[in-house]
Amino acid sequence: MNSLEQAEDLKAFERRLTEYIHCLQPATGRWRMLLIVVSVCTATGAWNWLIDPETQKVSFLTSLWNHPFFTLSCITLIGLFFAGIHKRVVAPSICAVSDYISRVQHVL
């Protein structure tokens, strides 16, 4: 196999890899949007929970029971992290992709 064929094979592989990575971008955007929405809901609920004067007077569990929006959004955020949303959000970042492509080129 001469060097021209090798170069063409490498270019074809790079195009296929780039095509695959671009297919991941819409899903990544949806995961990022979901993470942003749940984070904002949790922050808003936490603010309302903290400024409530009843929070200091009642037990921790009772205060969580009195603020179901914060409780549910916090549980959802924790569940998303246990489900691996952090991997889905940062997996196809541009730096990681370019590093991956350069490593594949080096190996090939």
C-alpha distances in whole Angstrom, upper triangle without the diagonal:
4,7,8,6,7,10,11,11,13,15,16,16,19,20,21,22,25,26,27,28,30,32,33,35,38,39,39,41,43,43,44,47,48,48,50,53,54,54,56,58,58,59,62,63,63,65,68,68,69,71,73,77,77,74,76,79,77,74,71,70,73,71,68,70,72,68,66,64,63,63,61,58,58,57,55,53,53,52,49,48,48,46,43,43,43,39,39,40,38,35,33,34,32,32,31,28,27,27,25,22,22,22,19,17,18,17,13
4,6,6,6,9,10,11,13,15,16,17,19,20,21,23,25,26,27,29,31,32,34,35,38,39,39,41,44,44,45,47,49,49,50,53,54,54,56,59,59,60,62,64,64,66,68,69,69,72,74,77,77,74,76,79,78,75,72,71,74,72,69,71,73,69,67,65,64,64,62,59,59,58,56,54,54,53,50,49,49,47,44,44,43,40,40,41,38,35,33,34,32,31,31,28,26,26,25,22,21,22,19,17,17,17,14
4,5,5,6,9,10,10,12,14,15,16,18,20,21,22,24,26,27,28,30,32,33,36,37,37,39,42,42,42,45,47,46,48,51,52,51,54,56,56,57,60,61,61,63,66,66,66,69,71,74,75,72,74,77,75,73,69,69,72,70,67,69,70,67,65,62,61,61,59,57,56,56,54,51,52,51,48,46,47,45,42,42,41,38,37,38,36,33,31,31,29,28,28,25,23,23,22,19,18,19,17,14,15,15,12
4,5,5,6,9,10,11,12,14,15,17,18,20,21,23,24,26,27,29,31,32,35,36,36,38,41,41,41,44,46,46,47,50,51,51,53,56,56,57,59,61,61,63,65,66,66,69,71,74,75,72,74,77,75,73,70,69,72,70,67,69,70,67,65,62,61,61,59,56,56,56,53,51,52,51,48,47,48,45,42,42,41,38,37,38,36,33,30,31,28,28,28,25,23,24,23,20,19,20,18,15,17,17,14
4,5,5,6,9,10,10,12,14,15,17,18,20,21,23,24,26,27,29,31,34,35,35,37,39,40,40,43,45,45,46,49,50,50,52,54,55,56,58,60,60,62,64,65,66,68,70,73,74,71,73,76,74,72,68,68,70,69,65,67,69,65,63,61,60,60,57,55,55,54,52,50,50,49,46,45,46,43,41,41,40,36,36,37,35,32,29,30,28,28,27,24,23,24,22,19,19,20,17,15,17,16,13
4,5,5,6,9,10,10,12,14,15,16,18,20,21,22,24,26,27,29,32,33,33,35,38,38,38,41,43,42,44,47,48,48,50,52,52,53,56,57,58,59,62,62,63,65,67,71,71,68,70,73,71,69,65,65,68,66,63,65,66,63,61,58,57,57,55,53,52,52,49,47,48,46,43,42,43,41,38,38,37,34,33,34,32,29,27,28,26,25,24,22,20,21,19,16,16,16,13,11,13,13,9
4,5,5,6,9,10,10,12,14,15,16,18,20,21,22,24,26,27,30,32,31,33,36,36,36,39,41,41,42,45,46,46,48,51,51,52,54,56,56,57,60,61,61,64,66,69,70,67,69,72,70,68,64,64,67,65,62,64,65,62,60,57,56,56,54,51,51,51,48,46,47,46,43,42,43,40,37,37,36,33,32,33,31,28,25,26,23,23,23,20,18,19,18,14,14,16,13,10,12,13,10
4,5,5,6,9,10,11,12,14,15,16,18,20,21,23,25,26,29,30,30,32,35,35,36,38,40,40,42,44,46,46,48,50,51,51,54,55,56,57,60,61,61,64,66,69,70,67,69,72,70,68,64,64,66,65,61,63,65,61,59,56,55,56,53,51,51,51,48,46,47,45,42,41,42,40,37,37,36,33,32,33,31,28,25,26,24,24,24,20,19,21,19,15,16,18,15,12,15,16,12
4,5,5,6,9,10,11,12,14,15,17,18,20,21,23,25,28,29,29,31,33,34,34,37,39,39,40,43,44,44,46,49,49,50,52,54,54,56,58,59,60,62,64,67,68,65,67,70,68,66,62,62,64,63,59,61,63,59,57,54,54,54,51,49,49,48,46,44,44,43,40,39,40,37,35,35,34,30,30,31,29,26,23,25,23,23,22,19,18,19,17,14,15,16,12,11,14,13,10
4,5,5,6,9,10,10,12,14,15,16,18,20,21,23,26,27,27,29,31,32,32,35,36,36,38,41,42,42,44,46,46,47,50,51,52,53,56,56,57,59,61,65,65,62,64,67,66,64,60,59,62,60,57,59,60,57,55,52,51,51,49,47,47,46,43,42,42,41,38,37,38,35,32,32,31,28,27,28,26,23,21,22,20,20,19,16,15,16,14,10,11,12,9,7,11,11,8
4,5,5,6,9,10,10,12,14,15,16,18,20,21,24,26,26,27,30,31,31,33,35,36,37,39,41,41,43,45,46,46,49,51,51,52,55,56,56,59,61,64,65,62,64,67,65,63,60,59,62,60,57,59,60,56,54,51,51,51,49,46,46,46,43,41,42,41,38,37,38,36,33,32,31,28,27,28,26,23,20,21,19,19,19,16,14,16,15,11,12,14,11,10,13,14,11
4,5,5,6,9,10,11,12,14,15,17,19,20,23,24,25,27,29,30,30,33,34,35,36,39,40,40,42,45,45,46,48,50,51,52,55,55,56,58,60,64,64,61,64,66,65,63,59,59,61,59,56,58,59,55,53,51,50,50,48,45,45,45,42,40,41,40,37,36,37,35,32,31,31,28,26,27,26,23,20,22,20,21,20,16,16,18,16,12,14,16,13,12,15,15,12
4,5,5,6,9,10,11,12,14,15,17,19,22,23,23,25,27,27,28,31,32,33,34,37,38,38,40,42,43,44,46,48,48,50,52,53,54,56,58,61,62,59,61,64,62,60,56,56,58,57,53,55,56,53,51,48,48,48,45,43,43,42,39,38,38,37,34,33,34,32,29,29,28,25,24,25,23,20,17,19,18,19,17,14,14,15,13,10,12,13,9,9,13,13,10
4,5,5,6,8,10,10,12,14,16,17,20,21,21,23,26,26,26,29,31,31,32,35,36,36,38,40,41,42,44,46,46,48,50,51,52,54,56,59,60,57,59,62,60,58,55,54,57,55,52,54,55,51,49,47,46,46,44,41,41,41,38,36,37,36,33,32,33,31,28,27,26,23,22,23,21,18,15,16,14,15,15,11,11,13,11,7,10,12,9,8,12,13,11
4,5,5,6,9,10,10,12,15,16,18,20,20,22,24,25,26,28,30,30,32,34,35,36,38,40,41,42,44,45,46,48,50,51,52,54,56,59,60,57,59,62,61,59,55,55,57,55,52,53,55,51,49,46,45,46,43,41,41,41,38,36,37,36,33,32,34,31,28,27,27,24,22,23,22,19,16,17,15,17,16,13,13,15,13,10,13,15,13,12,16,17,15
4,5,5,6,9,10,11,13,15,17,18,19,21,23,24,25,27,29,29,31,33,34,35,37,39,40,41,43,44,45,47,49,50,51,53,55,58,59,56,58,61,59,57,54,53,55,53,50,52,53,50,47,45,44,44,42,39,40,39,36,35,35,34,31,31,31,29,26,26,25,22,21,22,21,18,15,17,16,18,16,13,14,16,13,11,14,16,13,13,17,17,15
4,5,5,6,9,10,11,13,16,17,17,19,21,21,22,25,26,27,28,31,32,32,34,36,37,38,40,42,42,44,46,47,48,50,52,56,56,53,55,58,56,54,51,50,52,51,47,49,50,47,45,42,42,42,39,37,37,37,34,32,33,31,28,28,29,26,23,23,22,19,18,19,17,14,12,14,13,14,13,9,11,13,10,8,12,13,10,11,15,15,14
4,5,5,6,9,10,11,14,15,15,17,20,20,21,23,25,25,27,29,30,31,33,35,36,36,39,40,41,43,45,46,47,49,51,54,55,52,54,57,56,54,50,50,52,50,47,48,50,46,44,41,40,41,39,36,36,36,33,31,32,31,28,28,29,27,24,23,22,19,18,18,17,14,11,12,11,13,12,9,10,13,11,9,12,14,12,13,17,17,16
4,5,5,6,9,10,13,14,15,16,19,20,21,23,24,25,27,29,30,31,33,35,36,37,39,40,41,43,45,46,47,49,51,54,55,52,55,57,56,54,50,50,52,50,47,48,49,46,43,41,40,41,38,35,36,36,33,31,33,31,28,28,29,26,24,23,23,20,18,18,18,15,12,14,13,16,15,12,13,16,14,12,16,17,15,16,20,20,19
4,5,5,7,9,12,12,13,15,17,18,19,21,22,23,25,27,28,29,31,33,34,35,37,38,39,41,43,44,45,47,49,52,53,50,52,55,53,51,48,47,49,47,44,45,47,43,41,38,38,38,36,33,34,33,30,29,30,28,25,25,26,23,21,20,20,17,15,16,16,13,10,13,13,16,14,11,13,15,13,12,16,17,15,16,20,19,19
4,5,5,7,10,11,10,13,15,15,16,19,20,21,22,25,26,26,28,30,31,32,34,36,36,38,40,41,42,44,46,50,50,47,50,52,51,49,45,45,47,45,42,44,45,41,39,36,36,36,34,31,31,31,28,26,28,26,23,23,24,22,19,18,17,15,13,13,12,10,7,9,9,12,11,8,11,13,11,11,14,15,14,16,19,19,19
4,5,5,8,10,10,11,14,15,16,18,20,20,22,24,25,26,28,30,31,32,34,35,36,38,40,41,42,44,46,49,50,47,50,53,51,50,46,45,47,45,42,44,45,41,39,36,36,36,34,31,32,32,28,27,28,27,24,24,26,23,21,19,19,17,14,14,14,12,9,11,10,14,13,10,13,16,14,14,17,19,17,19,22,22,22
4,6,7,8,9,11,13,14,15,17,18,20,21,23,24,26,27,29,30,32,33,35,36,38,39,40,42,44,45,49,49,47,49,52,50,49,45,44,46,44,41,42,43,40,37,35,35,35,32,30,31,30,27,26,27,26,22,23,24,21,19,18,18,16,13,14,15,13,10,13,13,17,16,13,16,18,16,16,20,21,19,21,24,24,24
4,6,6,6,9,10,11,12,14,16,17,18,20,21,22,24,26,27,28,30,32,33,35,36,37,39,41,42,46,46,43,46,49,47,45,42,41,43,41,38,39,40,37,35,32,31,32,29,27,27,27,24,22,24,22,19,19,21,18,16,14,15,12,9,10,11,9,7,10,12,15,13,11,15,17,15,16,19,20,19,21,24,24,24
4,6,5,6,9,10,10,12,14,15,16,18,20,21,22,24,26,27,28,30,31,33,35,36,37,39,41,44,45,42,45,47,46,45,41,40,42,40,37,38,39,36,34,31,30,31,29,26,27,27,23,22,24,23,19,20,22,19,17,14,15,13,10,10,11,10,7,9,10,14,13,12,15,17,16,17,20,21,21,22,25,26,26
4,5,5,6,9,10,11,13,14,15,17,19,20,21,23,24,26,27,29,30,32,33,34,36,38,39,43,43,41,44,46,45,44,40,39,41,39,36,37,38,34,32,29,29,30,27,24,26,26,22,21,23,22,18,20,22,19,17,15,16,15,11,11,13,13,11,12,14,18,17,16,19,21,20,20,24,25,24,26,29,29,29
4,5,5,6,9,10,11,12,14,15,17,18,20,21,23,24,26,27,28,30,32,33,34,36,38,41,41,39,42,44,42,41,37,36,38,36,33,34,35,32,29,27,27,27,24,22,23,23,19,18,20,19,15,17,18,15,14,11,13,12,8,9,11,11,10,12,15,18,17,16,19,21,20,21,24,25,24,26,29,29,29
4,5,5,6,9,10,11,12,14,15,16,18,20,21,22,24,26,27,28,30,31,32,35,36,40,40,37,40,43,41,40,36,35,37,35,32,34,35,31,29,26,26,26,24,21,22,22,18,17,19,18,14,15,17,15,12,10,10,10,6,6,8,8,8,9,12,15,14,14,17,19,18,19,22,23,23,25,27,28,28
4,5,5,6,9,10,10,12,14,15,16,18,20,21,22,24,25,27,29,30,31,33,35,38,39,36,39,42,40,39,36,35,37,35,31,33,34,30,28,25,25,26,23,20,21,22,19,17,20,19,15,16,19,17,15,12,12,13,9,8,10,11,10,11,13,16,16,16,19,21,21,22,25,26,26,28,30,31,31
4,5,5,6,9,10,11,12,14,15,17,18,20,21,22,24,26,27,28,30,32,33,37,37,35,38,40,38,37,34,33,34,32,29,30,31,28,25,22,22,23,21,18,19,20,16,15,18,17,13,15,18,15,14,11,13,13,10,9,12,13,13,14,17,20,19,19,22,24,23,24,28,28,28,30,33,33,34
4,5,5,6,9,10,11,12,14,15,16,18,20,21,22,24,26,26,28,30,32,35,35,33,35,38,36,35,31,31,32,30,27,29,30,26,24,21,21,21,19,16,17,17,14,12,15,14,10,11,14,12,10,7,9,10,7,6,10,11,12,13,16,19,18,18,21,23,22,24,27,27,27,30,32,32,33
4,5,5,6,9,10,10,12,14,15,16,18,20,21,22,24,25,27,29,30,34,34,32,34,37,36,35,31,31,32,30,27,29,29,26,24,21,20,21,19,16,17,18,15,12,15,15,11,12,15,14,12,8,9,11,8,6,9,11,12,12,15,17,17,18,21,22,22,24,26,27,27,30,32,32,33
4,5,5,6,9,10,11,12,14,15,16,18,20,21,23,24,26,27,29,32,33,31,34,36,35,34,31,30,31,29,26,28,28,24,22,19,19,20,18,15,16,18,14,13,16,16,13,14,17,16,15,11,12,14,12,9,13,15,15,15,18,20,20,21,24,25,25,27,30,30,31,33,35,36,37
4,5,5,6,8,10,11,12,14,15,16,18,20,21,22,24,26,27,31,31,29,32,34,32,31,28,27,28,26,23,25,25,22,19,16,16,17,15,12,14,14,11,10,13,12,9,12,15,13,13,9,11,14,11,10,13,16,17,17,20,22,22,23,26,27,27,29,31,32,32,35,36,37,38
4,6,5,6,9,10,10,12,14,15,16,18,20,21,22,24,26,29,29,27,30,32,31,30,26,26,27,25,22,24,24,21,19,16,15,16,14,11,12,13,10,8,11,11,8,9,13,12,11,8,9,12,10,8,12,14,16,16,19,21,20,22,25,26,25,28,30,30,31,34,35,36,37
4,6,5,6,9,10,10,12,14,15,16,18,20,21,23,24,28,29,26,29,32,31,30,26,26,28,25,22,24,24,21,19,16,15,17,15,12,13,15,12,10,13,14,12,13,16,16,15,11,12,15,13,11,13,16,17,17,20,22,22,23,26,27,27,29,31,32,33,35,37,38,39
4,5,5,6,9,10,11,12,14,15,17,18,20,21,23,26,27,25,28,30,29,28,25,25,26,23,20,22,22,18,17,13,13,15,13,10,12,14,11,10,14,14,12,14,17,16,16,13,14,17,16,14,17,19,20,20,23,25,25,26,29,30,30,32,35,35,36,38,40,41,42
4,5,5,6,9,10,10,12,14,15,16,18,20,21,25,25,22,25,28,26,25,22,22,23,20,17,19,19,16,14,11,10,12,10,6,8,10,7,6,10,11,9,11,14,14,14,12,13,16,15,14,17,19,21,21,24,26,26,27,30,31,31,33,35,36,36,39,41,41,42
4,5,5,6,9,10,10,12,14,15,16,18,20,23,24,21,24,27,26,25,21,21,23,20,17,20,20,16,15,12,11,12,12,8,8,11,9,7,10,12,11,11,15,15,15,12,13,16,16,14,16,19,21,20,24,25,25,26,29,30,30,32,35,35,36,38,40,40,42
4,5,5,6,8,10,10,12,14,15,17,18,22,23,21,23,26,25,25,22,22,23,20,18,20,19,16,15,12,11,13,13,9,10,13,12,10,14,15,14,15,18,19,19,16,16,20,19,16,19,22,23,23,25,27,27,29,31,32,33,35,37,37,39,41,42,43,45
4,5,5,6,8,10,11,12,14,16,17,20,21,19,22,24,23,23,20,20,20,17,15,17,16,12,12,8,7,10,9,6,8,11,10,9,13,14,14,15,18,19,19,16,18,21,20,18,21,24,26,25,28,30,30,31,34,35,35,37,40,40,41,43,45,45,47
4,5,5,6,9,10,10,12,14,15,19,19,17,19,22,21,20,17,17,18,15,13,15,15,11,11,8,6,8,8,5,6,9,9,8,10,13,13,14,16,17,18,16,16,20,20,18,21,24,26,25,29,30,29,31,34,34,35,37,39,39,41,43,44,45,47
4,5,5,6,9,10,10,12,14,18,19,16,19,22,21,21,18,19,19,16,14,17,16,13,13,11,8,11,12,9,9,13,13,11,13,16,15,16,19,20,20,18,18,22,22,19,21,25,27,26,29,29,30,32,34,35,35,38,40,40,41,44,45,46,47
4,5,5,6,9,10,11,12,16,17,15,18,21,21,21,18,19,19,15,14,16,15,11,12,9,8,11,12,10,11,14,14,13,16,18,18,19,22,23,23,21,21,25,24,22,24,28,29,28,31,32,33,35,37,38,38,41,42,43,44,47,48,49,50
4,5,5,6,9,10,11,14,15,13,16,18,17,18,15,15,15,12,10,12,11,8,9,6,4,8,9,8,9,12,12,12,14,17,17,18,21,22,23,21,22,25,25,23,26,29,31,30,33,34,34,36,39,39,40,42,44,44,46,48,49,50,52
4,5,5,6,9,10,13,14,11,14,17,16,16,13,14,15,11,10,13,12,9,11,9,6,9,11,9,9,12,14,13,14,17,18,18,20,22,23,21,21,25,25,24,26,29,31,30,33,34,34,36,39,39,39,42,44,44,45,48,49,49,51
4,5,5,6,9,12,13,12,14,17,17,18,15,17,17,13,13,15,14,11,13,11,9,12,14,13,12,16,17,16,18,21,21,21,24,26,26,24,24,28,28,26,27,31,33,32,34,35,35,38,40,40,41,44,45,46,47,50,51,51,53
4,6,5,6,10,11,10,13,15,15,16,15,16,15,11,11,13,11,8,11,9,8,11,14,13,13,16,17,17,19,22,22,23,25,27,28,26,26,30,30,28,30,33,35,34,37,38,38,40,43,43,44,46,48,49,50,52,54,54,56
4,6,5,9,9,7,10,12,12,13,11,12,12,8,8,11,9,6,10,9,7,9,13,12,12,15,17,16,18,20,21,22,24,26,27,25,26,30,30,28,30,33,36,35,38,39,39,41,43,44,44,47,49,49,50,53,54,54,56
4,6,8,9,7,9,12,13,13,12,14,14,10,11,14,12,10,13,13,10,13,16,15,14,17,19,18,19,22,23,23,25,28,28,27,27,31,31,29,31,34,36,35,38,39,39,41,44,44,44,47,49,49,50,53,54,54,57
4,6,9,8,10,12,14,15,14,16,15,12,13,15,13,12,15,14,13,15,18,17,17,20,22,21,22,25,26,27,29,31,31,30,30,33,34,32,33,37,39,38,40,41,41,44,46,46,47,50,51,51,53,56,56,57,59
4,5,6,8,10,11,13,13,14,13,9,11,13,10,10,13,13,12,14,17,17,17,20,22,22,23,26,27,28,29,31,32,31,31,35,35,33,35,39,41,40,43,43,44,46,48,48,49,52,54,54,55,58,59,59,61
4,5,6,7,10,12,13,15,13,10,13,15,12,12,16,17,16,17,21,21,20,23,25,25,26,29,30,31,32,34,36,34,34,38,39,37,39,42,44,43,46,47,47,49,51,51,52,55,57,57,58,61,62,62,64
4,5,5,6,10,11,12,10,7,11,12,9,11,14,16,15,16,19,20,20,22,24,25,25,27,29,30,31,33,35,34,34,38,38,37,39,42,45,44,47,47,47,50,52,52,53,56,57,57,59,61,62,62,65
4,6,6,8,8,10,8,5,9,11,9,9,13,15,13,13,17,18,17,19,22,22,22,24,26,27,28,30,32,31,31,35,35,34,36,39,42,41,44,44,44,47,49,49,50,52,54,54,55,58,59,59,61
4,6,8,9,12,11,8,12,14,12,13,17,18,16,17,20,21,19,22,24,24,24,27,29,29,30,33,34,33,33,37,38,36,38,41,44,43,46,46,46,49,51,51,51,54,56,55,57,60,60,61,63
4,7,9,12,10,9,13,14,12,14,17,20,18,18,22,23,22,23,26,27,26,29,31,31,32,35,36,36,36,40,40,39,41,44,47,46,49,49,49,52,54,54,54,57,59,58,60,63,63,64,66
4,7,8,6,6,10,10,10,12,15,18,16,16,19,21,20,21,24,25,24,26,29,29,30,32,34,34,34,38,39,38,40,42,45,45,48,48,48,50,53,53,53,56,58,57,59,62,62,62,65
4,6,5,6,9,10,10,13,15,18,16,14,18,20,18,19,22,23,22,24,27,27,27,30,32,32,32,36,37,36,38,40,43,43,47,47,46,49,51,51,51,54,56,55,56,59,60,60,62
4,5,5,6,9,10,11,13,15,13,11,15,17,15,15,19,19,18,21,23,23,24,26,28,28,29,32,33,32,34,37,40,39,43,43,42,45,48,47,47,50,52,51,53,56,56,56,58
4,5,5,6,9,10,11,14,12,10,13,16,14,14,17,18,17,19,22,23,22,25,27,27,28,31,32,32,34,36,39,40,43,43,42,45,48,47,47,50,52,51,52,56,56,56,58
4,5,5,6,9,10,14,13,11,14,17,16,16,19,21,20,22,25,25,25,28,30,30,31,34,35,34,37,39,42,42,45,46,45,47,50,50,50,53,55,54,55,58,59,59,61
4,5,5,6,9,12,10,10,13,15,14,15,18,19,19,21,23,24,25,27,29,28,29,32,33,32,34,37,40,40,43,43,43,45,48,48,48,51,53,52,54,56,57,57,59
4,5,5,7,9,8,6,9,11,10,11,14,15,15,17,20,21,21,23,25,25,26,29,30,29,31,34,37,37,40,41,40,42,45,45,45,48,50,49,50,53,54,54,56
4,5,6,9,9,8,10,13,13,13,16,17,18,19,21,23,23,25,27,27,28,31,31,31,34,36,39,39,42,43,42,44,47,47,47,50,52,52,53,56,57,56,58
4,6,9,9,9,12,14,14,15,17,19,20,21,23,25,25,27,29,28,30,33,33,32,35,37,40,40,43,44,44,46,49,49,49,51,54,53,54,57,58,58,60
4,6,6,6,9,10,11,12,14,16,17,18,20,22,23,24,26,25,26,30,30,29,31,34,36,36,40,41,40,42,45,45,45,48,50,50,51,54,55,55,57
4,5,5,6,8,10,10,12,14,15,16,18,20,21,22,24,23,25,28,28,27,30,32,35,35,38,40,39,41,44,44,44,46,49,48,49,52,53,53,55
4,5,5,6,8,10,11,12,14,15,16,18,20,21,23,21,23,26,25,24,27,30,32,32,35,37,36,38,41,41,41,44,46,46,47,50,51,51,53
4,6,5,6,8,10,10,12,14,15,17,18,20,21,20,21,24,24,23,26,28,31,31,34,35,35,36,39,40,40,42,44,44,45,48,49,49,51
4,6,5,6,9,10,11,12,14,16,17,18,20,19,21,24,24,24,26,29,31,31,35,36,35,37,40,40,40,43,45,44,45,48,49,49,51
4,5,5,6,9,10,10,12,14,15,16,18,17,19,22,22,22,25,27,29,30,33,35,34,35,38,39,38,41,43,43,44,47,48,48,49
4,5,5,6,9,10,10,12,14,15,17,15,17,20,19,19,22,24,26,27,30,31,31,32,35,36,35,38,40,40,41,44,45,45,47
4,5,5,6,8,10,11,12,14,16,14,16,19,19,19,21,24,26,26,30,31,30,32,35,35,35,38,40,39,40,43,44,44,46
4,5,5,6,9,10,10,12,14,14,16,19,19,19,22,24,26,27,31,31,30,32,35,35,35,38,40,39,40,43,44,44,46
4,5,5,6,9,10,10,12,11,14,16,16,16,19,21,23,24,28,29,28,30,33,33,32,35,37,37,38,41,42,42,43
4,5,5,6,9,10,11,9,11,14,14,14,16,19,21,22,25,26,25,27,30,30,30,33,35,34,35,38,39,39,41
4,5,5,6,9,10,10,11,14,15,15,17,19,22,23,26,27,26,28,31,30,30,33,35,34,35,38,39,39,41
4,5,5,6,9,9,11,14,14,15,17,19,22,23,27,27,26,27,31,30,30,33,35,34,35,38,39,38,40
4,5,5,6,6,8,11,10,11,14,15,18,19,23,24,22,24,27,27,27,29,32,31,32,35,36,36,37
4,5,5,5,6,9,10,11,13,14,17,18,22,22,21,23,26,25,25,28,30,29,30,33,34,34,36
4,5,8,9,10,12,13,15,16,19,21,24,25,22,24,28,27,26,29,31,30,31,34,35,34,36
4,6,9,9,10,12,14,14,17,19,23,24,21,23,26,26,25,28,30,29,29,33,34,33,35
4,5,5,7,9,11,11,14,16,19,20,18,19,23,22,21,24,26,25,26,29,30,30,31
4,5,5,6,9,10,13,14,18,19,17,18,22,22,21,24,26,26,26,29,31,30,32
4,6,5,6,8,11,12,16,16,15,17,20,19,19,22,24,24,25,28,29,29,31
4,5,6,5,9,11,14,15,12,14,17,17,16,19,21,21,21,24,26,25,27
4,6,5,8,10,14,15,13,14,17,18,17,19,22,22,22,25,26,26,28
4,6,8,8,12,14,12,14,17,17,17,19,22,22,23,25,27,27,29
4,6,6,9,10,9,11,14,14,14,17,19,19,20,22,24,24,26
4,6,9,10,8,9,12,12,11,14,17,16,17,20,21,21,23
4,6,8,7,6,10,11,10,12,15,15,16,18,20,20,22
4,6,5,6,9,10,11,12,14,16,17,18,20,21,23
4,5,5,6,9,10,10,12,14,15,16,18,20,21
4,5,5,6,8,10,11,12,14,15,17,18,20
4,6,5,6,9,10,10,12,14,15,16,18
4,5,5,6,9,10,10,12,14,15,16
4,5,5,6,9,10,10,12,14,15
4,5,5,6,9,10,11,12,14
4,5,5,6,9,10,11,12
4,5,5,6,9,10,10
4,5,5,6,9,10
4,5,5,6,9
4,5,5,6
4,5,5
4,6
4
